[in-house]
């Protein structure tokens, strides 16, 4: 499963609120909802987030095994 938990850790480290993402960076509430609920995102969107936050992919997304051996 893809998890976007690192995204929120990165926001906290950088002192950026979701309100600021919406107001200053133009992030939509629907994108934040998709991140919150670990729904699929395009690689273009992930690239855009990395650019906005000046971070690496692993600072936004991680892969977690779901009960697989």
CHARMM-style PDB file with segment names, atoms N, HN, CA, C and O in Angstrom:
ATOM      1  N   UNK     1       0.845  -1.174   0.000  1.00  0.00      PROA
ATOM      2  CA  UNK     1       0.000   0.000   0.000  1.00  0.00      PROA
ATOM      3  C   UNK     1       0.896   1.245   0.000  1.00  0.00      PROA
ATOM      4  O   UNK     1       1.928   1.285   0.669  1.00  0.00      PROA
ATOM      5  N   UNK     2       0.497   2.206  -0.727  1.00  0.00      PROA
ATOM      6  HN  UNK     2      -0.342   2.173  -1.270  1.00  0.00      PROA
ATOM      7  CA  UNK     2       1.196   3.490  -0.742  1.00  0.00      PROA
ATOM      8  C   UNK     2       0.644   4.350   0.398  1.00  0.00      PROA
ATOM      9  O   UNK     2      -0.569   4.477   0.561  1.00  0.00      PROA
ATOM     10  N   UNK     3       1.539   4.928   1.171  1.00  0.00      PROA
ATOM     11  HN  UNK     3       2.525   4.825   1.039  1.00  0.00      PROA
ATOM     12  CA  UNK     3       1.154   5.782   2.287  1.00  0.00      PROA
ATOM     13  C   UNK     3       1.757   7.173   2.080  1.00  0.00      PROA
ATOM     14  O   UNK     3       2.901   7.319   1.650  1.00  0.00      PROA
ATOM     15  N   UNK     4       0.968   8.165   2.393  1.00  0.00      PROA
ATOM     16  HN  UNK     4       0.039   8.046   2.742  1.00  0.00      PROA
ATOM     17  CA  UNK     4       1.440   9.549   2.305  1.00  0.00      PROA
ATOM     18  C   UNK     4       1.727  10.138   3.682  1.00  0.00      PROA
ATOM     19  O   UNK     4       1.780  11.358   3.841  1.00  0.00      PROA
ATOM     20  N   UNK     5       1.912   9.275   4.674  1.00  0.00      PROA
ATOM     21  HN  UNK     5       1.870   8.284   4.545  1.00  0.00      PROA
ATOM     22  CA  UNK     5       2.236   9.735   6.025  1.00  0.00      PROA
ATOM     23  C   UNK     5       3.495  10.607   6.049  1.00  0.00      PROA
ATOM     24  O   UNK     5       3.532  11.593   6.785  1.00  0.00      PROA
ATOM     25  N   UNK     6       4.534  10.272   5.261  1.00  0.00      PROA
ATOM     26  HN  UNK     6       4.504   9.471   4.663  1.00  0.00      PROA
ATOM     27  CA  UNK     6       5.727  11.136   5.275  1.00  0.00      PROA
ATOM     28  C   UNK     6       5.435  12.572   4.834  1.00  0.00      PROA
ATOM     29  O   UNK     6       6.138  13.496   5.243  1.00  0.00      PROA
ATOM     30  N   UNK     7       4.419  12.766   4.016  1.00  0.00      PROA
ATOM     31  HN  UNK     7       3.848  12.016   3.684  1.00  0.00      PROA
ATOM     32  CA  UNK     7       4.036  14.108   3.563  1.00  0.00      PROA
ATOM     33  C   UNK     7       3.726  15.004   4.758  1.00  0.00      PROA
ATOM     34  O   UNK     7       4.174  16.148   4.819  1.00  0.00      PROA
ATOM     35  N   UNK     8       2.950  14.470   5.713  1.00  0.00      PROA
ATOM     36  HN  UNK     8       2.586  13.540   5.663  1.00  0.00      PROA
ATOM     37  CA  UNK     8       2.564  15.266   6.874  1.00  0.00      PROA
ATOM     38  C   UNK     8       3.732  15.497   7.827  1.00  0.00      PROA
ATOM     39  O   UNK     8       3.802  16.536   8.484  1.00  0.00      PROA
ATOM     40  N   UNK     9       4.644  14.538   7.904  1.00  0.00      PROA
ATOM     41  HN  UNK     9       4.587  13.694   7.370  1.00  0.00      PROA
ATOM     42  CA  UNK     9       5.864  14.719   8.698  1.00  0.00      PROA
ATOM     43  C   UNK     9       6.708  15.832   8.083  1.00  0.00      PROA
ATOM     44  O   UNK     9       7.246  16.680   8.795  1.00  0.00      PROA
ATOM     45  N   UNK    10       6.818  15.822   6.761  1.00  0.00      PROA
ATOM     46  HN  UNK    10       6.382  15.133   6.183  1.00  0.00      PROA
ATOM     47  CA  UNK    10       7.578  16.851   6.051  1.00  0.00      PROA
ATOM     48  C   UNK    10       6.964  18.230   6.263  1.00  0.00      PROA
ATOM     49  O   UNK    10       7.681  19.202   6.500  1.00  0.00      PROA
ATOM     50  N   UNK    11       5.634  18.316   6.177  1.00  0.00      PROA
ATOM     51  HN  UNK    11       5.052  17.526   5.985  1.00  0.00      PROA
ATOM     52  CA  UNK    11       4.971  19.606   6.429  1.00  0.00      PROA
ATOM     53  C   UNK    11       5.306  20.122   7.818  1.00  0.00      PROA
ATOM     54  O   UNK    11       5.631  21.296   7.993  1.00  0.00      PROA
ATOM     55  N   UNK    12       5.225  19.240   8.802  1.00  0.00      PROA
ATOM     56  HN  UNK    12       4.960  18.286   8.661  1.00  0.00      PROA
ATOM     57  CA  UNK    12       5.497  19.651  10.180  1.00  0.00      PROA
ATOM     58  C   UNK    12       6.940  20.119  10.339  1.00  0.00      PROA
ATOM     59  O   UNK    12       7.194  21.142  10.974  1.00  0.00      PROA
ATOM     60  N   UNK    13       7.893  19.370   9.763  1.00  0.00      PROA
ATOM     61  HN  UNK    13       7.687  18.539   9.248  1.00  0.00      PROA
ATOM     62  CA  UNK    13       9.310  19.752   9.850  1.00  0.00      PROA
ATOM     63  C   UNK    13       9.561  21.114   9.229  1.00  0.00      PROA
ATOM     64  O   UNK    13      10.386  21.883   9.722  1.00  0.00      PROA
ATOM     65  N   UNK    14       8.850  21.416   8.149  1.00  0.00      PROA
ATOM     66  HN  UNK    14       8.179  20.791   7.749  1.00  0.00      PROA
ATOM     67  CA  UNK    14       9.052  22.675   7.431  1.00  0.00      PROA
ATOM     68  C   UNK    14       8.163  23.804   7.955  1.00  0.00      PROA
ATOM     69  O   UNK    14       8.261  24.943   7.499  1.00  0.00      PROA
ATOM     70  N   UNK    15       7.293  23.476   8.917  1.00  0.00      PROA
ATOM     71  HN  UNK    15       7.213  22.551   9.287  1.00  0.00      PROA
ATOM     72  CA  UNK    15       6.424  24.494   9.496  1.00  0.00      PROA
ATOM     73  C   UNK    15       5.364  25.002   8.533  1.00  0.00      PROA
ATOM     74  O   UNK    15       4.986  26.173   8.578  1.00  0.00      PROA
ATOM     75  N   UNK    16       4.887  24.124   7.664  1.00  0.00      PROA
ATOM     76  HN  UNK    16       5.195  23.173   7.627  1.00  0.00      PROA
ATOM     77  CA  UNK    16       3.885  24.497   6.669  1.00  0.00      PROA
ATOM     78  C   UNK    16       2.541  23.872   7.047  1.00  0.00      PROA
ATOM     79  O   UNK    16       2.459  22.669   7.296  1.00  0.00      PROA
ATOM     80  N   UNK    17       1.509  24.679   7.087  1.00  0.00      PROA
ATOM     81  HN  UNK    17       1.576  25.656   6.885  1.00  0.00      PROA
ATOM     82  CA  UNK    17       0.178  24.178   7.404  1.00  0.00      PROA
ATOM     83  C   UNK    17      -0.578  23.834   6.122  1.00  0.00      PROA
ATOM     84  O   UNK    17      -0.217  24.279   5.033  1.00  0.00      PROA
ATOM     85  N   UNK    18      -1.621  23.042   6.273  1.00  0.00      PROA
ATOM     86  HN  UNK    18      -1.914  22.680   7.158  1.00  0.00      PROA
ATOM     87  CA  UNK    18      -2.445  22.739   5.101  1.00  0.00      PROA
ATOM     88  C   UNK    18      -3.147  24.015   4.622  1.00  0.00      PROA
ATOM     89  O   UNK    18      -3.391  24.173   3.426  1.00  0.00      PROA
ATOM     90  N   UNK    19      -3.469  24.912   5.535  1.00  0.00      PROA
ATOM     91  HN  UNK    19      -3.270  24.783   6.506  1.00  0.00      PROA
ATOM     92  CA  UNK    19      -4.073  26.189   5.144  1.00  0.00      PROA
ATOM     93  C   UNK    19      -3.114  26.959   4.235  1.00  0.00      PROA
ATOM     94  O   UNK    19      -3.529  27.529   3.226  1.00  0.00      PROA
ATOM     95  N   UNK    20      -1.849  26.971   4.595  1.00  0.00      PROA
ATOM     96  HN  UNK    20      -1.512  26.508   5.415  1.00  0.00      PROA
ATOM     97  CA  UNK    20      -0.842  27.662   3.770  1.00  0.00      PROA
ATOM     98  C   UNK    20      -0.703  26.999   2.397  1.00  0.00      PROA
ATOM     99  O   UNK    20      -0.534  27.686   1.390  1.00  0.00      PROA
ATOM    100  N   UNK    21      -0.775  25.663   2.357  1.00  0.00      PROA
ATOM    101  HN  UNK    21      -0.912  25.105   3.176  1.00  0.00      PROA
ATOM    102  CA  UNK    21      -0.714  24.962   1.071  1.00  0.00      PROA
ATOM    103  C   UNK    21      -1.853  25.408   0.159  1.00  0.00      PROA
ATOM    104  O   UNK    21      -1.663  25.612  -1.040  1.00  0.00      PROA
ATOM    105  N   UNK    22      -3.017  25.551   0.738  1.00  0.00      PROA
ATOM    106  HN  UNK    22      -3.170  25.385   1.712  1.00  0.00      PROA
ATOM    107  CA  UNK    22      -4.190  25.961  -0.043  1.00  0.00      PROA
ATOM    108  C   UNK    22      -4.054  27.418  -0.495  1.00  0.00      PROA
ATOM    109  O   UNK    22      -4.243  27.729  -1.671  1.00  0.00      PROA
ATOM    110  N   UNK    23      -3.729  28.296   0.435  1.00  0.00      PROA
ATOM    111  HN  UNK    23      -3.575  28.043   1.391  1.00  0.00      PROA
ATOM    112  CA  UNK    23      -3.689  29.729   0.143  1.00  0.00      PROA
ATOM    113  C   UNK    23      -2.473  30.155  -0.669  1.00  0.00      PROA
ATOM    114  O   UNK    23      -2.609  30.888  -1.649  1.00  0.00      PROA
ATOM    115  N   UNK    24      -1.295  29.707  -0.274  1.00  0.00      PROA
ATOM    116  HN  UNK    24      -1.184  29.111   0.522  1.00  0.00      PROA
ATOM    117  CA  UNK    24      -0.062  30.179  -0.902  1.00  0.00      PROA
ATOM    118  C   UNK    24       0.337  29.360  -2.125  1.00  0.00      PROA
ATOM    119  O   UNK    24       0.833  29.911  -3.108  1.00  0.00      PROA
ATOM    120  N   UNK    25       0.124  28.054  -2.069  1.00  0.00      PROA
ATOM    121  HN  UNK    25      -0.278  27.606  -1.271  1.00  0.00      PROA
ATOM    122  CA  UNK    25       0.591  27.185  -3.148  1.00  0.00      PROA
ATOM    123  C   UNK    25      -0.521  26.749  -4.094  1.00  0.00      PROA
ATOM    124  O   UNK    25      -0.244  26.147  -5.132  1.00  0.00      PROA
ATOM    125  N   UNK    26      -1.769  27.042  -3.754  1.00  0.00      PROA
ATOM    126  HN  UNK    26      -1.994  27.531  -2.911  1.00  0.00      PROA
ATOM    127  CA  UNK    26      -2.876  26.698  -4.642  1.00  0.00      PROA
ATOM    128  C   UNK    26      -3.243  25.221  -4.649  1.00  0.00      PROA
ATOM    129  O   UNK    26      -3.848  24.736  -5.604  1.00  0.00      PROA
ATOM    130  N   UNK    27      -2.880  24.502  -3.589  1.00  0.00      PROA
ATOM    131  HN  UNK    27      -2.388  24.896  -2.813  1.00  0.00      PROA
ATOM    132  CA  UNK    27      -3.250  23.092  -3.481  1.00  0.00      PROA
ATOM    133  C   UNK    27      -4.750  23.000  -3.218  1.00  0.00      PROA
ATOM    134  O   UNK    27      -5.290  23.750  -2.404  1.00  0.00      PROA
ATOM    135  N   UNK    28      -5.412  22.090  -3.900  1.00  0.00      PROA
ATOM    136  HN  UNK    28      -4.974  21.481  -4.561  1.00  0.00      PROA
ATOM    137  CA  UNK    28      -6.853  21.955  -3.712  1.00  0.00      PROA
ATOM    138  C   UNK    28      -7.165  21.111  -2.473  1.00  0.00      PROA
ATOM    139  O   UNK    28      -6.369  20.275  -2.048  1.00  0.00      PROA
ATOM    140  N   UNK    29      -8.331  21.356  -1.919  1.00  0.00      PROA
ATOM    141  HN  UNK    29      -8.978  22.036  -2.264  1.00  0.00      PROA
ATOM    142  CA  UNK    29      -8.782  20.563  -0.778  1.00  0.00      PROA
ATOM    143  C   UNK    29      -8.966  19.099  -1.175  1.00  0.00      PROA
ATOM    144  O   UNK    29      -8.769  18.200  -0.357  1.00  0.00      PROA
ATOM    145  N   UNK    30      -9.339  18.867  -2.418  1.00  0.00      PROA
ATOM    146  HN  UNK    30      -9.499  19.598  -3.083  1.00  0.00      PROA
ATOM    147  CA  UNK    30      -9.529  17.487  -2.872  1.00  0.00      PROA
ATOM    148  C   UNK    30      -8.193  16.745  -2.924  1.00  0.00      PROA
ATOM    149  O   UNK    30      -8.144  15.550  -2.633  1.00  0.00      PROA
ATOM    150  N   UNK    31      -7.106  17.435  -3.291  1.00  0.00      PROA
ATOM    151  HN  UNK    31      -7.146  18.406  -3.527  1.00  0.00      PROA
ATOM    152  CA  UNK    31      -5.795  16.792  -3.279  1.00  0.00      PROA
ATOM    153  C   UNK    31      -5.400  16.457  -1.845  1.00  0.00      PROA
ATOM    154  O   UNK    31      -4.884  15.370  -1.586  1.00  0.00      PROA
ATOM    155  N   UNK    32      -5.632  17.362  -0.927  1.00  0.00      PROA
ATOM    156  HN  UNK    32      -6.052  18.245  -1.138  1.00  0.00      PROA
ATOM    157  CA  UNK    32      -5.319  17.085   0.474  1.00  0.00      PROA
ATOM    158  C   UNK    32      -6.140  15.910   0.992  1.00  0.00      PROA
ATOM    159  O   UNK    32      -5.647  15.111   1.787  1.00  0.00      PROA
ATOM    160  N   UNK    33      -7.386  15.803   0.547  1.00  0.00      PROA
ATOM    161  HN  UNK    33      -7.786  16.453  -0.099  1.00  0.00      PROA
ATOM    162  CA  UNK    33      -8.232  14.672   0.932  1.00  0.00      PROA
ATOM    163  C   UNK    33      -7.658  13.369   0.382  1.00  0.00      PROA
ATOM    164  O   UNK    33      -7.648  12.351   1.075  1.00  0.00      PROA
ATOM    165  N   UNK    34      -7.183  13.400  -0.859  1.00  0.00      PROA
ATOM    166  HN  UNK    34      -7.191  14.226  -1.422  1.00  0.00      PROA
ATOM    167  CA  UNK    34      -6.585  12.205  -1.470  1.00  0.00      PROA
ATOM    168  C   UNK    34      -5.337  11.782  -0.697  1.00  0.00      PROA
ATOM    169  O   UNK    34      -5.120  10.590  -0.477  1.00  0.00      PROA
ATOM    170  N   UNK    35      -4.526  12.739  -0.289  1.00  0.00      PROA
ATOM    171  HN  UNK    35      -4.702  13.707  -0.468  1.00  0.00      PROA
ATOM    172  CA  UNK    35      -3.332  12.442   0.504  1.00  0.00      PROA
ATOM    173  C   UNK    35      -3.721  11.863   1.866  1.00  0.00      PROA
ATOM    174  O   UNK    35      -3.141  10.877   2.319  1.00  0.00      PROA
ATOM    175  N   UNK    36      -4.690  12.474   2.499  1.00  0.00      PROA
ATOM    176  HN  UNK    36      -5.162  13.275   2.131  1.00  0.00      PROA
ATOM    177  CA  UNK    36      -5.126  12.040   3.833  1.00  0.00      PROA
ATOM    178  C   UNK    36      -5.631  10.601   3.824  1.00  0.00      PROA
ATOM    179  O   UNK    36      -5.412   9.858   4.780  1.00  0.00      PROA
ATOM    180  N   UNK    37      -6.301  10.213   2.756  1.00  0.00      PROA
ATOM    181  HN  UNK    37      -6.479  10.817   1.980  1.00  0.00      PROA
ATOM    182  CA  UNK    37      -6.903   8.885   2.670  1.00  0.00      PROA
ATOM    183  C   UNK    37      -6.086   7.904   1.813  1.00  0.00      PROA
ATOM    184  O   UNK    37      -6.586   6.854   1.410  1.00  0.00      PROA
ATOM    185  N   UNK    38      -4.830   8.260   1.544  1.00  0.00      PROA
ATOM    186  HN  UNK    38      -4.423   9.113   1.871  1.00  0.00      PROA
ATOM    187  CA  UNK    38      -3.914   7.393   0.781  1.00  0.00      PROA
ATOM    188  C   UNK    38      -4.497   6.921  -0.546  1.00  0.00      PROA
ATOM    189  O   UNK    38      -4.339   5.762  -0.930  1.00  0.00      PROA
ATOM    190  N   UNK    39      -5.162   7.821  -1.230  1.00  0.00      PROA
ATOM    191  HN  UNK    39      -5.290   8.762  -0.918  1.00  0.00      PROA
ATOM    192  CA  UNK    39      -5.706   7.505  -2.549  1.00  0.00      PROA
ATOM    193  C   UNK    39      -4.634   7.756  -3.607  1.00  0.00      PROA
ATOM    194  O   UNK    39      -3.695   8.513  -3.364  1.00  0.00      PROA
ATOM    195  N   UNK    40      -4.760   7.138  -4.764  1.00  0.00      PROA
ATOM    196  HN  UNK    40      -5.523   6.523  -4.962  1.00  0.00      PROA
ATOM    197  CA  UNK    40      -3.729   7.282  -5.803  1.00  0.00      PROA
ATOM    198  C   UNK    40      -3.521   8.728  -6.271  1.00  0.00      PROA
ATOM    199  O   UNK    40      -4.466   9.506  -6.405  1.00  0.00      PROA
ATOM    200  N   UNK    41      -2.255   9.050  -6.511  1.00  0.00      PROA
ATOM    201  HN  UNK    41      -1.487   8.419  -6.402  1.00  0.00      PROA
ATOM    202  CA  UNK    41      -1.872  10.339  -7.094  1.00  0.00      PROA
ATOM    203  C   UNK    41      -1.007  10.061  -8.312  1.00  0.00      PROA
ATOM    204  O   UNK    41      -0.350   9.023  -8.387  1.00  0.00      PROA
ATOM    205  N   UNK    42      -1.005  10.970  -9.250  1.00  0.00      PROA
ATOM    206  HN  UNK    42      -1.539  11.814  -9.189  1.00  0.00      PROA
ATOM    207  CA  UNK    42      -0.134  10.819 -10.414  1.00  0.00      PROA
ATOM    208  C   UNK    42       1.296  11.181 -10.030  1.00  0.00      PROA
ATOM    209  O   UNK    42       1.533  11.894  -9.055  1.00  0.00      PROA
ATOM    210  N   UNK    43       2.229  10.684 -10.805  1.00  0.00      PROA
ATOM    211  HN  UNK    43       2.037  10.105 -11.598  1.00  0.00      PROA
ATOM    212  CA  UNK    43       3.620  11.038 -10.562  1.00  0.00      PROA
ATOM    213  C   UNK    43       3.859  12.524 -10.832  1.00  0.00      PROA
ATOM    214  O   UNK    43       4.770  13.118 -10.257  1.00  0.00      PROA
ATOM    215  N   UNK    44       3.068  13.111 -11.679  1.00  0.00      PROA
ATOM    216  HN  UNK    44       2.328  12.628 -12.147  1.00  0.00      PROA
ATOM    217  CA  UNK    44       3.170  14.554 -11.936  1.00  0.00      PROA
ATOM    218  C   UNK    44       2.823  15.323 -10.664  1.00  0.00      PROA
ATOM    219  O   UNK    44       3.503  16.288 -10.313  1.00  0.00      PROA
ATOM    220  N   UNK    45       1.771  14.898  -9.978  1.00  0.00      PROA
ATOM    221  HN  UNK    45       1.219  14.114 -10.262  1.00  0.00      PROA
ATOM    222  CA  UNK    45       1.372  15.552  -8.735  1.00  0.00      PROA
ATOM    223  C   UNK    45       2.443  15.385  -7.671  1.00  0.00      PROA
ATOM    224  O   UNK    45       2.760  16.334  -6.954  1.00  0.00      PROA
ATOM    225  N   UNK    46       3.002  14.187  -7.562  1.00  0.00      PROA
ATOM    226  HN  UNK    46       2.744  13.416  -8.144  1.00  0.00      PROA
ATOM    227  CA  UNK    46       4.074  13.950  -6.595  1.00  0.00      PROA
ATOM    228  C   UNK    46       5.276  14.829  -6.920  1.00  0.00      PROA
ATOM    229  O   UNK    46       5.895  15.396  -6.020  1.00  0.00      PROA
ATOM    230  N   UNK    47       5.604  14.943  -8.201  1.00  0.00      PROA
ATOM    231  HN  UNK    47       5.101  14.482  -8.932  1.00  0.00      PROA
ATOM    232  CA  UNK    47       6.696  15.818  -8.634  1.00  0.00      PROA
ATOM    233  C   UNK    47       6.404  17.268  -8.257  1.00  0.00      PROA
ATOM    234  O   UNK    47       7.289  17.972  -7.772  1.00  0.00      PROA
ATOM    235  N   UNK    48       5.183  17.714  -8.475  1.00  0.00      PROA
ATOM    236  HN  UNK    48       4.463  17.142  -8.869  1.00  0.00      PROA
ATOM    237  CA  UNK    48       4.800  19.088  -8.118  1.00  0.00      PROA
ATOM    238  C   UNK    48       4.949  19.323  -6.617  1.00  0.00      PROA
ATOM    239  O   UNK    48       5.445  20.369  -6.198  1.00  0.00      PROA
ATOM    240  N   UNK    49       4.524  18.358  -5.812  1.00  0.00      PROA
ATOM    241  HN  UNK    49       4.122  17.508  -6.153  1.00  0.00      PROA
ATOM    242  CA  UNK    49       4.650  18.490  -4.361  1.00  0.00      PROA
ATOM    243  C   UNK    49       6.116  18.558  -3.940  1.00  0.00      PROA
ATOM    244  O   UNK    49       6.483  19.356  -3.078  1.00  0.00      PROA
ATOM    245  N   UNK    50       6.947  17.722  -4.549  1.00  0.00      PROA
ATOM    246  HN  UNK    50       6.649  17.074  -5.250  1.00  0.00      PROA
ATOM    247  CA  UNK    50       8.382  17.747  -4.248  1.00  0.00      PROA
ATOM    248  C   UNK    50       8.986  19.108  -4.591  1.00  0.00      PROA
ATOM    249  O   UNK    50       9.813  19.631  -3.844  1.00  0.00      PROA
ATOM    250  N   UNK    51       8.577  19.669  -5.704  1.00  0.00      PROA
ATOM    251  HN  UNK    51       7.905  19.245  -6.311  1.00  0.00      PROA
ATOM    252  CA  UNK    51       9.077  20.980  -6.113  1.00  0.00      PROA
ATOM    253  C   UNK    51       8.625  22.062  -5.136  1.00  0.00      PROA
ATOM    254  O   UNK    51       9.427  22.891  -4.706  1.00  0.00      PROA
ATOM    255  N   UNK    52       7.345  22.052  -4.791  1.00  0.00      PROA
ATOM    256  HN  UNK    52       6.694  21.379  -5.141  1.00  0.00      PROA
ATOM    257  CA  UNK    52       6.803  23.065  -3.863  1.00  0.00      PROA
ATOM    258  C   UNK    52       7.468  23.002  -2.495  1.00  0.00      PROA
ATOM    259  O   UNK    52       7.786  24.027  -1.892  1.00  0.00      PROA
ATOM    260  N   UNK    53       7.671  21.776  -2.019  1.00  0.00      PROA
ATOM    261  HN  UNK    53       7.412  20.944  -2.509  1.00  0.00      PROA
ATOM    262  CA  UNK    53       8.201  21.603  -0.664  1.00  0.00      PROA
ATOM    263  C   UNK    53       9.717  21.466  -0.629  1.00  0.00      PROA
ATOM    264  O   UNK    53      10.308  21.340   0.443  1.00  0.00      PROA
ATOM    265  N   UNK    54      10.351  21.491  -1.811  1.00  0.00      PROA
ATOM    266  HN  UNK    54       9.870  21.593  -2.682  1.00  0.00      PROA
ATOM    267  CA  UNK    54      11.796  21.336  -1.913  1.00  0.00      PROA
ATOM    268  C   UNK    54      12.259  20.105  -1.129  1.00  0.00      PROA
ATOM    269  O   UNK    54      13.067  20.193  -0.205  1.00  0.00      PROA
ATOM    270  N   UNK    55      11.708  18.950  -1.538  1.00  0.00      PROA
ATOM    271  HN  UNK    55      11.051  18.879  -2.289  1.00  0.00      PROA
ATOM    272  CA  UNK    55      12.026  17.705  -0.844  1.00  0.00      PROA
ATOM    273  C   UNK    55      12.124  16.557  -1.847  1.00  0.00      PROA
ATOM    274  O   UNK    55      11.926  16.750  -3.047  1.00  0.00      PROA
ATOM    275  N   UNK    56      12.428  15.378  -1.350  1.00  0.00      PROA
ATOM    276  HN  UNK    56      12.589  15.221  -0.376  1.00  0.00      PROA
ATOM    277  CA  UNK    56      12.537  14.181  -2.170  1.00  0.00      PROA
ATOM    278  C   UNK    56      11.230  13.388  -2.129  1.00  0.00      PROA
ATOM    279  O   UNK    56      10.379  13.626  -1.273  1.00  0.00      PROA
ATOM    280  N   UNK    57      11.081  12.455  -3.050  1.00  0.00      PROA
ATOM    281  HN  UNK    57      11.773  12.262  -3.745  1.00  0.00      PROA
ATOM    282  CA  UNK    57       9.880  11.630  -3.132  1.00  0.00      PROA
ATOM    283  C   UNK    57       9.628  10.909  -1.809  1.00  0.00      PROA
ATOM    284  O   UNK    57       8.490  10.840  -1.344  1.00  0.00      PROA
ATOM    285  N   UNK    58      10.686  10.373  -1.206  1.00  0.00      PROA
ATOM    286  HN  UNK    58      11.610  10.429  -1.584  1.00  0.00      PROA
ATOM    287  CA  UNK    58      10.513   9.630   0.044  1.00  0.00      PROA
ATOM    288  C   UNK    58      10.073  10.509   1.212  1.00  0.00      PROA
ATOM    289  O   UNK    58       9.701   9.998   2.268  1.00  0.00      PROA
ATOM    290  N   UNK    59      10.115  11.824   1.026  1.00  0.00      PROA
ATOM    291  HN  UNK    59      10.417  12.239   0.168  1.00  0.00      PROA
ATOM    292  CA  UNK    59       9.602  12.752   2.034  1.00  0.00      PROA
ATOM    293  C   UNK    59       8.094  12.943   1.896  1.00  0.00      PROA
ATOM    294  O   UNK    59       7.475  13.619   2.717  1.00  0.00      PROA
ATOM    295  N   UNK    60       7.504  12.349   0.862  1.00  0.00      PROA
ATOM    296  HN  UNK    60       8.007  11.799   0.196  1.00  0.00      PROA
ATOM    297  CA  UNK    60       6.073  12.481   0.597  1.00  0.00      PROA
ATOM    298  C   UNK    60       5.353  11.139   0.617  1.00  0.00      PROA
ATOM    299  O   UNK    60       4.216  11.043   1.079  1.00  0.00      PROA
ATOM    300  N   UNK    61       6.017  10.109   0.116  1.00  0.00      PROA
ATOM    301  HN  UNK    61       6.941  10.187  -0.260  1.00  0.00      PROA
ATOM    302  CA  UNK    61       5.348   8.825  -0.076  1.00  0.00      PROA
ATOM    303  C   UNK    61       6.242   7.677   0.373  1.00  0.00      PROA
ATOM    304  O   UNK    61       7.468   7.748   0.278  1.00  0.00      PROA
ATOM    305  N   UNK    62       5.597   6.604   0.871  1.00  0.00      PROA
ATOM    306  HN  UNK    62       4.602   6.546   0.949  1.00  0.00      PROA
ATOM    307  CA  UNK    62       6.347   5.386   1.178  1.00  0.00      PROA
ATOM    308  C   UNK    62       5.468   4.174   0.881  1.00  0.00      PROA
ATOM    309  O   UNK    62       4.240   4.257   0.877  1.00  0.00      PROA
ATOM    310  N   UNK    63       6.124   3.065   0.635  1.00  0.00      PROA
ATOM    311  HN  UNK    63       7.122   2.998   0.637  1.00  0.00      PROA
ATOM    312  CA  UNK    63       5.430   1.815   0.355  1.00  0.00      PROA
ATOM    313  C   UNK    63       5.416   0.972   1.617  1.00  0.00      PROA
ATOM    314  O   UNK    63       6.448   0.789   2.262  1.00  0.00      PROA
ATOM    315  N   UNK    64       4.232   0.455   1.970  1.00  0.00      PROA
ATOM    316  HN  UNK    64       3.393   0.604   1.445  1.00  0.00      PROA
ATOM    317  CA  UNK    64       4.089  -0.428   3.126  1.00  0.00      PROA
ATOM    318  C   UNK    64       3.448  -1.725   2.661  1.00  0.00      PROA
ATOM    319  O   UNK    64       2.417  -1.705   1.989  1.00  0.00      PROA
ATOM    320  N   UNK    65       4.046  -2.838   3.012  1.00  0.00      PROA
ATOM    321  HN  UNK    65       4.884  -2.854   3.558  1.00  0.00      PROA
ATOM    322  CA  UNK    65       3.477  -4.133   2.665  1.00  0.00      PROA
ATOM    323  C   UNK    65       2.203  -4.356   3.465  1.00  0.00      PROA
ATOM    324  O   UNK    65       2.113  -3.986   4.636  1.00  0.00      PROA
ATOM    325  N   UNK    66       1.225  -4.966   2.815  1.00  0.00      PROA
ATOM    326  HN  UNK    66       1.299  -5.266   1.864  1.00  0.00      PROA
ATOM    327  CA  UNK    66      -0.046  -5.255   3.463  1.00  0.00      PROA
ATOM    328  C   UNK    66      -0.189  -6.754   3.704  1.00  0.00      PROA
ATOM    329  O   UNK    66      -0.790  -7.457   2.893  1.00  0.00      PROA
ATOM    330  N   UNK    67       0.347  -7.235   4.787  1.00  0.00      PROA
ATOM    331  HN  UNK    67       0.836  -6.664   5.446  1.00  0.00      PROA
ATOM    332  CA  UNK    67       0.206  -8.636   5.159  1.00  0.00      PROA
ATOM    333  C   UNK    67       0.730  -9.639   4.155  1.00  0.00      PROA
ATOM    334  O   UNK    67       0.306 -10.794   4.148  1.00  0.00      PROA
ATOM    335  N   UNK    68       1.643  -9.210   3.313  1.00  0.00      PROA
ATOM    336  HN  UNK    68       1.987  -8.271   3.319  1.00  0.00      PROA
ATOM    337  CA  UNK    68       2.241 -10.122   2.328  1.00  0.00      PROA
ATOM    338  C   UNK    68       3.518 -10.706   2.913  1.00  0.00      PROA
ATOM    339  O   UNK    68       4.239 -10.018   3.636  1.00  0.00      PROA
ATOM    340  N   UNK    69       3.804 -11.958   2.612  1.00  0.00      PROA
ATOM    341  HN  UNK    69       3.219 -12.517   2.025  1.00  0.00      PROA
ATOM    342  CA  UNK    69       5.043 -12.567   3.121  1.00  0.00      PROA
ATOM    343  C   UNK    69       6.291 -11.963   2.521  1.00  0.00      PROA
ATOM    344  OT1 UNK    69       7.400 -12.377   2.857  1.00  0.00      PROA
TER     345      UNK     69
END
